[in-house]
Amino acid sequence: MPIIASAKKALRQSKKKNARNSHFKKLYTESRVAFEKAIKAGDLKAAKAVYANQNNKDGTTSKSGLQSSIDKLVKKNIIHPNNGSRKKSKYVRMMKTLEQA
């Protein structure tokens, strides 16, 4: 446990940032898992819906799309911009290979 006041404050800040970062990482993971399930099932329409966050039938949006969650991670400096670009490119390639098959 920290003894010095500045170390205590740094610990508080670290816990707060960790909670915030893990929240956004969890959103990304949920959308990534849904996307990969759609790809494995061979459902291109569902994969595109998860990737681009299209509206539901009743006009509401459920969760942020995969592309949107990656952009949020980049914007909040949770992941590097090149890492985000690489991830988005990988998921688009997965959709294109499914489209061609």
C-alpha positions in Angstrom: 0.0 0.0 0.0 1.3 3.5 -0.8 2.3 5.7 2.1 3.0 9.0 0.4 0.0 11.2 -0.6 1.0 11.4 -4.2 1.3 7.6 -4.5 -2.2 7.3 -2.9 -3.6 9.6 -5.5 -1.8 7.8 -8.3 -3.3 4.6 -7.1 -6.8 6.1 -7.1 -6.3 7.4 -10.6 -5.0 4.1 -11.8 -8.0 2.2 -10.4 -10.4 4.7 -12.1 -8.6 4.5 -15.4 -8.5 0.7 -15.2 -12.2 0.5 -14.6 -13.0 2.8 -17.5 -10.6 1.0 -19.9 -11.9 -2.4 -18.9 -15.5 -1.3 -19.5 -14.7 -0.3 -23.1 -12.6 -3.4 -23.7 -15.6 -5.5 -22.5 -17.9 -3.8 -25.0 -15.4 -4.5 -27.8 -15.1 -8.1 -26.7 -18.9 -8.6 -26.7 -19.2 -7.2 -30.3 -16.2 -9.1 -31.5 -17.6 -12.4 -30.2 -21.0 -11.7 -31.8 -19.2 -10.9 -35.1 -17.1 -14.1 -35.0 -20.1 -16.2 -34.3 -21.9 -14.7 -37.3 -18.8 -15.4 -39.5 -18.5 -19.0 -38.3 -22.2 -19.5 -38.9 -21.7 -18.2 -42.4 -24.3 -15.4 -41.9 -23.0 -12.4 -43.9 -26.0 -10.3 -43.2 -25.7 -10.7 -39.4 -21.9 -10.1 -39.6 -22.4 -6.8 -41.4 -25.0 -5.8 -38.9 -22.7 -6.4 -36.0 -19.8 -4.7 -37.7 -21.6 -1.6 -38.8 -24.2 -1.4 -35.9 -27.3 -1.4 -38.1 -30.6 -0.7 -36.4 -32.9 -3.4 -35.1 -36.3 -4.0 -36.7 -38.0 -1.7 -34.2 -35.7 1.2 -35.1 -33.5 1.0 -31.9 -29.9 0.2 -31.7 -28.8 -2.4 -29.2 -25.0 -2.1 -28.7 -22.4 -0.2 -30.5 -21.0 -2.0 -33.5 -17.6 -3.6 -33.8 -16.2 -0.8 -35.9 -17.5 1.8 -33.5 -16.1 0.1 -30.4 -12.7 -0.1 -32.1 -12.9 3.6 -32.9 -13.8 4.4 -29.3 -10.8 2.4 -28.0 -8.5 4.4 -30.4 -10.0 7.7 -29.4 -9.6 7.0 -25.7 -6.0 5.9 -26.2 -6.7 2.4 -25.0 -5.2 0.9 -28.1 -2.8 2.4 -30.7 -4.4 3.8 -33.9 -2.5 1.4 -36.1 -3.7 -1.5 -34.0 -7.3 -0.3 -34.4 -6.8 0.1 -38.2 -5.3 -3.4 -38.4 -8.3 -4.9 -36.4 -10.9 -3.2 -38.7 -9.0 -4.3 -41.8 -9.0 -7.9 -40.5 -12.7 -8.0 -39.9 -13.5 -6.5 -43.3 -11.3 -9.2 -44.9 -13.2 -11.8 -43.0 -16.5 -10.5 -44.4 -15.1 -10.3 -47.9 -13.9 -13.9 -47.8 -17.3 -15.0 -46.6 -18.9 -12.9 -49.3 -16.8 -14.6 -52.0 -17.5 -18.1 -50.7 
